[in-house]
Amino acid sequence: MESGGEKKRMVVVGGGIAGSLLAKSIQFNADVTLIDPKDYLEITWASLRNMVEPSFAERSVINHRDYLTNGRIVTSAVIDITDTEVLTSEGRRIAYDYLVIATGHRDPVPKTKTERLNQYQAENQKIQSAYSIVIVGGGPTGVELAGEIATDFPEKKVTLVHKGPRLLEFIGAKAADKALRWLRSRKVEVKLEQAVDLNSASDGSQVYKTSTGESIKADCHFLCAGKPLASAWLNETILKTNLDKSGRLMVDEYLRVKGRSNIFAIGDITDIPELKQGYIAHKHAMVVARNLKLLLAGGKESKMSKYEPGSAIALVSLGRKDAVAQFPFTTISGCVPGLVKSRDLFVGRTRKQMGLQP
Ligand SMILES: Cc1cc2nc3c(=O)[nH]c(=O)nc-3n(C[C@H](O)[C@H](O)[C@H](O)COP(=O)(O)OP(=O)(O)OC[C@H]3O[C@@H](n4cnc5c(N)ncnc54)[C@H](O)[C@@H]3O)c2cc1C
């Protein structure tokens, strides 16, 4: 078993949006170990821009070592937890005094930053060399990718196919309508209530059949289906009874896993009924960082900060200038919300939060 020095041992499982900020914020207060299957933090919402402009990924894919200067990084997946340690897929046991679970969504991406940058180059080549492209899935990923391609490659024929009755089902119908109108105005063909049979084009015919019997001729496709939660690994652990029906970890108002005094959970994996957004994952990280600093300094549990869910904002970018934004009482689209998100996709801001040059 590995253990640290005299400082309390803090293990953060998952180096995504939430876990990376937490690890960075607590690194000088505890003996921190960050465990992630990849050696970098990816600013997830920049990934579609990276496909049309691979050099953008230089700033949005960040080595964990760049911001975690005083912590240990273990590049591996965690597969089990006991009351005192975590077990990685390579069989390493890492002891903890405090544990934070931040495994968000499962995304089978490459292990190193270099491999990830090469992957974006390859995806860009695929876009460049295609005349016609099918995008499968009309959630935020499919809509943002269609927007990026329609903006940077207006000569390409893009077809977006979604099996649900409307785009962007995670937010309201008004926002979805505005996105649909924007895409159609950019000549993106949007087909709703149809599923694409990806096997139908595997014979090299480049004809994609849909569930309603339509055929779409296209040079290539991108699958933009929603990613599953990365919580299946908890099913056989001491936390199996802390998962709700959809596989989210049930937490108390301090973001501790319910019934556990030294295990916290943050980000998309938590069962808090709110929109799952990165800026909210950051808020979780800051609350838990505060609570951990208090506990590490010997403070009383009763003095811990509570997490109060607020009303959420959702922003979906539509190319480089436009976006659709859903606020609690209104929905707007065009260049005003575009100014907020679409030019830099919050990359500079996120880098600054991580203590890096924007
Ligand atoms: C297209 C798109 C656009 C978006 N736009 C925005 C936006 O504009 N603004 C916004 O605020 N949010 C946006 N979001 C949402 C945002 O990306 C998520 O809410 C955020 O990534 C959640 O952070 P997280 O840390 O909980 O999970 P993730 O970022 O999913 O990170 C999970 C981490 O856990 C790791 N992991 C998984 N399993 C294991 C394991 N077994 N052991 C160890 N590590 C593991 C993964 O490698 C990963 O590093 C967008 C999402 C998408 C898909």
PDBQT file of the ligand as one rigid body, heavy atoms in Angstrom, charges set to zero:
ROOT
HETATM    1  C1  LIG A 401     -20.997  19.410 -26.411  1.00  0.00    +0.000 C 
HETATM    2  C2  LIG A 401     -20.991  19.854 -24.988  1.00  0.00    +0.000 A 
HETATM    3  C3  LIG A 401     -21.000  21.198 -24.701  1.00  0.00    +0.000 A 
HETATM    4  C4  LIG A 401     -20.990  21.624 -23.392  1.00  0.00    +0.000 A 
HETATM    5  N1  LIG A 401     -20.976  22.955 -23.162  1.00  0.00    +0.000 NA
HETATM    6  C5  LIG A 401     -20.896  23.407 -21.897  1.00  0.00    +0.000 A 
HETATM    7  C6  LIG A 401     -20.809  24.804 -21.628  1.00  0.00    +0.000 A 
HETATM    8  O1  LIG A 401     -20.819  25.639 -22.528  1.00  0.00    +0.000 OA
HETATM    9  N2  LIG A 401     -20.716  25.207 -20.353  1.00  0.00    +0.000 N 
HETATM   10  C7  LIG A 401     -20.709  24.318 -19.307  1.00  0.00    +0.000 A 
HETATM   11  O2  LIG A 401     -20.625  24.760 -18.148  1.00  0.00    +0.000 OA
HETATM   12  N3  LIG A 401     -20.802  22.988 -19.515  1.00  0.00    +0.000 NA
HETATM   13  C8  LIG A 401     -20.899  22.503 -20.776  1.00  0.00    +0.000 A 
HETATM   14  N4  LIG A 401     -20.984  21.149 -20.996  1.00  0.00    +0.000 N 
HETATM   15  C9  LIG A 401     -21.085  20.214 -19.857  1.00  0.00    +0.000 C 
HETATM   16  C10 LIG A 401     -19.740  19.873 -19.230  1.00  0.00    +0.000 C 
HETATM   17  O3  LIG A 401     -18.858  19.360 -20.203  1.00  0.00    +0.000 OA
HETATM   18  C11 LIG A 401     -19.892  18.868 -18.095  1.00  0.00    +0.000 C 
HETATM   19  O4  LIG A 401     -20.890  19.288 -17.202  1.00  0.00    +0.000 OA
HETATM   20  C12 LIG A 401     -18.568  18.690 -17.331  1.00  0.00    +0.000 C 
HETATM   21  O5  LIG A 401     -17.594  18.138 -18.184  1.00  0.00    +0.000 OA
HETATM   22  C13 LIG A 401     -18.737  17.813 -16.091  1.00  0.00    +0.000 C 
HETATM   23  O6  LIG A 401     -17.519  17.714 -15.421  1.00  0.00    +0.000 OA
HETATM   24  P1  LIG A 401     -17.131  16.428 -14.527  1.00  0.00    +0.000 P 
HETATM   25  O7  LIG A 401     -15.790  16.715 -13.951  1.00  0.00    +0.000 OA
HETATM   26  O8  LIG A 401     -18.238  16.077 -13.624  1.00  0.00    +0.000 OA
HETATM   27  O9  LIG A 401     -17.022  15.222 -15.555  1.00  0.00    +0.000 OA
HETATM   28  P2  LIG A 401     -16.053  15.030 -16.845  1.00  0.00    +0.000 P 
HETATM   29  O10 LIG A 401     -15.610  16.348 -17.378  1.00  0.00    +0.000 OA
HETATM   30  O11 LIG A 401     -16.850  14.093 -17.700  1.00  0.00    +0.000 OA
HETATM   31  O12 LIG A 401     -14.781  14.297 -16.259  1.00  0.00    +0.000 OA
HETATM   32  C14 LIG A 401     -14.790  12.988 -15.781  1.00  0.00    +0.000 C 
HETATM   33  C15 LIG A 401     -13.356  12.526 -15.581  1.00  0.00    +0.000 C 
HETATM   34  O13 LIG A 401     -13.366  11.273 -14.896  1.00  0.00    +0.000 OA
HETATM   35  C16 LIG A 401     -12.417  10.405 -15.502  1.00  0.00    +0.000 C 
HETATM   36  N5  LIG A 401     -12.836   9.022 -15.201  1.00  0.00    +0.000 N 
HETATM   37  C17 LIG A 401     -13.895   8.337 -15.672  1.00  0.00    +0.000 A 
HETATM   38  N6  LIG A 401     -13.942   7.105 -15.130  1.00  0.00    +0.000 NA
HETATM   39  C18 LIG A 401     -12.891   7.014 -14.284  1.00  0.00    +0.000 A 
HETATM   40  C19 LIG A 401     -12.411   5.987 -13.405  1.00  0.00    +0.000 A 
HETATM   41  N7  LIG A 401     -13.016   4.805 -13.271  1.00  0.00    +0.000 N 
HETATM   42  N8  LIG A 401     -11.278   6.228 -12.688  1.00  0.00    +0.000 NA
HETATM   43  C20 LIG A 401     -10.645   7.437 -12.777  1.00  0.00    +0.000 A 
HETATM   44  N9  LIG A 401     -11.075   8.440 -13.579  1.00  0.00    +0.000 NA
HETATM   45  C21 LIG A 401     -12.185   8.228 -14.317  1.00  0.00    +0.000 A 
HETATM   46  C22 LIG A 401     -12.465  10.775 -16.971  1.00  0.00    +0.000 C 
HETATM   47  O14 LIG A 401     -11.262  10.396 -17.624  1.00  0.00    +0.000 OA
HETATM   48  C23 LIG A 401     -12.599  12.305 -16.891  1.00  0.00    +0.000 C 
HETATM   49  O15 LIG A 401     -11.350  12.916 -16.805  1.00  0.00    +0.000 OA
HETATM   50  C24 LIG A 401     -20.987  20.687 -22.322  1.00  0.00    +0.000 A 
HETATM   51  C25 LIG A 401     -20.967  19.313 -22.604  1.00  0.00    +0.000 A 
HETATM   52  C26 LIG A 401     -20.976  18.905 -23.929  1.00  0.00    +0.000 A 
HETATM   53  C27 LIG A 401     -20.957  17.421 -24.216  1.00  0.00    +0.000 C 
ENDROOT
TORSDOF 0
